[in-house]
């Protein structure tokens, strides 16, 4: 059962806080008709040291890079947006939450060229648990190779986290769910592994980590980047390369990474058991390290955490 959004609290919209149900856009907004928007998914964690947003700077930087790729000028500075994000968490009185900032071309005209349309921004926050389920963090999930290929970089700028891109992900998720799986794994147009609909993927073989390179049509994830650094600091070899389907199926362990998915093991692909069919040893080490970091238990990585209630 998909959890419904709370419909309570306040949303930052066009520079002001409005009641949840009053945060509305016109039905003829450019972004609604053409998917012309960019966004981020960010998490705030409640820790013994207070509430911290994980890698806020990197998320905001990526949102502005995404906007640049679509020639979209966000009408706020990065510092203004960062402060608005923290204030949105504070005004809603949350100690832990999911954060969704978005910028999109708004209401003006409906030509495909958005020139002349305003760029509207909003930030919403709400409590949200583990994306793939608490049980998945330990037991792992069942995946399938999607018949839908990941969008090609010659078609759209795949390194942008843009709203319209996720029609591609939606089709993959729908197909996987209809066939009884928890999540999809998408290939690029050359047949190499790309990513999940909203996650990056890692394979473990002989205690080394392998993950698709940027050239495989992936969105370079911030959690992915964090896991690469954590794994290397822990002593694991990490290789970014083209990854084949066969390499996934013969891996000792597999796991997804992402803001929503965090570090989620994969136990099966298309009814083929991966490793021992549960969270593997290396995945467990990385997962524990990641949660120690986001829960402010690793002094070395406190630079990744931004305090909300200073």
C-alpha positions in Angstrom: 0.0 0.0 0.0 1.5 3.3 -1.0 1.4 5.8 1.8 -0.6 9.0 1.0 1.0 12.4 1.5 0.1 14.1 4.8 -1.7 17.2 3.4 -0.8 19.0 6.6 1.8 21.6 7.5 3.3 24.3 5.3 5.0 24.3 1.9 7.5 27.0 0.8 6.2 28.2 -2.5 7.4 31.2 -4.5 9.3 32.5 -1.5 6.5 32.3 1.0 5.0 29.6 3.3 1.5 28.6 2.5 -0.8 25.9 3.9 -0.3 22.5 2.3 -3.6 22.4 0.4 -3.1 26.0 -0.9 0.2 25.3 -2.7 -1.3 25.1 -6.2 -0.2 25.8 -9.8 -2.3 26.7 -12.8 -3.4 23.8 -15.0 -1.8 25.5 -18.0 1.7 25.7 -16.4 4.4 24.8 -18.8 6.0 22.3 -16.4 2.7 20.3 -16.2 2.4 20.0 -20.0 6.0 19.4 -20.9 7.7 18.0 -17.8 10.0 21.1 -17.8 11.2 21.0 -14.2 14.1 20.0 -12.0 14.0 18.6 -8.5 15.9 16.9 -5.7 15.2 14.3 -3.1 17.0 15.0 0.2 16.8 13.4 3.7 16.9 15.0 7.1 17.9 12.5 9.9 17.2 12.7 13.6 20.3 11.9 15.6 21.5 12.0 19.2 23.3 15.2 18.3 20.3 16.9 16.6 18.6 17.0 13.2 20.9 17.0 10.2 20.3 17.2 6.4 22.5 14.8 4.5 24.8 16.5 1.9 22.5 19.5 1.4 25.2 21.5 -0.5 25.7 18.7 -3.0 22.0 18.3 -3.6 21.4 22.0 -4.1 24.5 22.2 -6.4 23.1 19.4 -8.5 19.7 21.0 -8.7 21.3 24.2 -10.2 23.3 22.1 -12.6 20.1 20.4 -13.8 18.5 23.7 -14.2 21.4 25.0 -16.3 21.1 22.0 -18.7 17.6 23.1 -19.4 18.5 26.8 -19.6 16.4 27.4 -16.5 17.4 30.3 -14.2 16.3 29.6 -10.6 15.3 33.0 -9.1 17.1 32.4 -5.8 20.7 32.0 -4.9 21.9 28.6 -3.7 22.3 30.0 -0.1 18.7 31.3 -0.2 17.4 27.9 -1.3 19.5 26.1 1.3 18.1 28.3 4.1 14.6 28.0 2.7 15.0 24.2 2.9 16.1 24.3 6.5 13.4 26.8 7.4 10.7 24.5 5.8 11.9 21.6 8.1 11.8 23.9 11.1 8.4 25.5 10.4 6.9 22.1 10.1 8.5 21.0 13.4 10.1 17.9 12.0 13.2 16.2 13.4 13.5 13.7 10.4 11.9 13.9 7.0 12.1 13.7 3.3 12.7 17.0 1.5 11.5 17.7 -2.0 12.6 21.0 -3.6 11.4 21.6 -7.2 11.8 24.4 -9.8 9.7 24.4 -12.9 8.5 26.6 -15.8 5.2 28.1 -14.7 2.2 29.8 -16.2 2.6 32.2 -19.2 2.2 30.5 -22.5 2.1 26.9 -23.9 4.6 27.0 -26.7 7.2 24.3 -26.4 9.9 27.0 -26.0 9.6 28.1 -22.4 11.2 31.5 -23.0 9.0 34.0 -21.1 7.6 31.6 -18.6 8.5 32.3 -15.0 10.5 29.8 -13.0 8.5 28.8 -9.9 10.0 27.1 -6.9 8.6 25.1 -4.1 9.8 23.0 -1.1 7.8 20.4 0.7 8.8 18.1 3.6 7.2 15.1 5.2 7.9 12.0 7.2 8.9 9.1 5.0 10.4 5.8 6.1 12.4 3.4 4.0 11.4 3.6 0.4 11.6 -0.1 -0.4 10.4 -1.1 3.1 12.2 -1.7 6.4 12.4 -5.5 5.8 14.2 -4.9 2.5 17.2 -3.3 4.4 17.9 -6.8 5.9 16.4 -9.4 3.6 16.8 -7.6 0.3 14.4 -7.1 -2.6 13.4 -9.0 -5.8 14.1 -7.2 -9.1 13.6 -7.7 -12.8 15.4 -6.5 -15.9 13.1 -3.9 -17.4 12.1 -4.1 -21.1 12.3 -0.3 -21.0 15.8 1.1 -21.7 17.2 4.0 -19.7 17.0 7.3 -21.6 20.0 7.9 -23.8 22.3 10.9 -23.3 21.9 11.8 -27.0 18.2 12.1 -26.4 18.1 14.0 -23.1 20.8 15.2 -20.7 20.7 12.2 -18.4 22.8 13.8 -15.7 20.0 16.3 -15.0 17.4 15.3 -12.4 14.5 16.6 -14.4 10.8 15.9 -13.9 10.1 14.7 -17.4 12.8 12.1 -17.3 10.9 10.1 -14.8 8.3 9.0 -17.3 11.0 6.6 -18.3 11.3 5.4 -14.6 7.6 5.2 -14.2 7.2 2.8 -17.1 9.9 0.5 -15.6 8.3 0.6 -12.1 4.9 -0.2 -13.5 6.1 -3.1 -15.5 8.1 -4.6 -12.5 5.1 -4.3 -10.1 2.7 -5.8 -12.6 5.0 -8.8 -12.9 5.3 -9.3 -9.2 8.7 -7.7 -8.5 9.7 -5.1 -6.0 11.8 -3.0 -8.4 13.2 -2.8 -11.9 16.8 -2.7 -13.2 17.2 -0.7 -16.4 19.8 -1.2 -19.2 21.3 1.5 -21.4 20.9 1.5 -25.2 24.1 -0.6 -25.6 22.7 -3.3 -23.3 24.8 -2.6 -20.3 23.3 -2.1 -16.8 22.4 1.5 -16.1 20.4 1.9 -12.8 17.1 1.4 -11.1 14.2 3.7 -11.7 15.3 5.9 -8.8 18.5 4.2 -7.6 22.1 3.5 -8.6 23.3 -0.1 -8.4 26.4 -1.8 -7.0 27.7 -5.4 -7.5 30.1 -7.1 -5.2 32.4 -9.7 -6.5 35.3 -11.1 -4.5 34.9 -8.3 -2.0 35.4 -5.6 -4.7 32.6 -3.2 -5.7 31.5 -2.6 -9.3 29.1 0.1 -10.4 28.0 1.4 -13.8 30.0 4.3 -15.1 28.5 7.7 -16.0 28.7 6.6 -19.6 26.0 4.0 -19.0 23.3 6.7 -18.9 23.2 6.9 -15.1 22.2 9.9 -13.0 25.3 10.3 -10.8 23.7 9.9 -7.4 24.9 11.7 -4.3 24.3 8.6 -2.2 26.3 6.6 -4.8 29.1 9.1 -4.5 29.0 8.8 -0.7 29.0 5.0 -0.8 32.0 5.0 -3.2 34.0 7.2 -0.7 32.9 5.1 2.3 33.8 1.8 0.6 37.2 3.1 -0.4 37.9 4.5 3.1 36.9 1.1 4.5 39.5 -0.6 2.3 37.3 -1.9 -0.5 38.3 -1.6 -4.2 35.6 0.3 -6.2 35.5 0.1 -10.0 33.3 2.3 -12.2 32.9 0.4 -15.6 30.3 -0.9 -18.1 28.5 -3.7 -16.2 26.8 -6.6 -18.0 23.6 -8.4 -17.1 25.7 -11.5 -16.6 27.9 -9.7 -14.1 24.9 -8.8 -12.0 23.5 -12.3 -12.1 26.8 -13.9 -11.1 27.6 -11.3 -8.4 28.2 -12.3 -4.8 26.1 -9.4 -3.6 24.0 -6.6 -5.1 22.6 -3.4 -3.6 20.8 -0.2 -4.6 21.8 3.2 -3.4 19.7 6.4 -3.4 18.3 9.1 -1.1 15.0 7.2 -0.8 16.4 3.7 -1.0 19.5 4.5 1.1 21.5 1.2 0.9 19.1 -1.6 0.0 20.2 -5.2 -0.8 19.0 -7.1 -3.8 18.5 -10.8 -3.2 17.0 -11.9 -6.6 16.8 -10.9 -10.2 14.2 -12.6 -12.5 14.0 -15.5 -10.1 17.8 -16.0 -10.0 19.1 -15.9 -6.5 22.0 -13.5 -5.9 24.7 -14.9 -3.6 23.1 -16.5 -0.6 19.7 -14.8 -1.3 20.0 -12.2 1.6 22.1 -9.2 2.6 25.7 -10.0 2.0 28.7 -9.4 4.2 30.1 -6.4 2.3 26.7 -4.9 1.8 26.1 -5.1 5.5 29.4 -3.3 6.2 28.6 -0.5 3.8 25.0 -0.3 5.0 26.1 0.0 8.7 28.8 2.5 7.8 26.2 4.6 5.9 23.7 4.7 8.7 26.4 5.5 11.2 27.4 8.5 9.1 23.8 9.9 8.6 23.2 9.4 12.3 26.2 11.6 13.2 28.3 8.7 14.7 31.3 9.3 12.4 33.2 12.4 13.1 35.1 12.2 9.9 32.0 12.6 7.8 30.2 15.3 9.8 31.1 17.6 6.9 28.3 15.9 5.0 25.7 16.8 7.7 24.1 20.3 7.9 22.4 21.1 11.2 18.8 22.3 11.0 18.1 23.6 14.5 21.3 25.5 15.1 
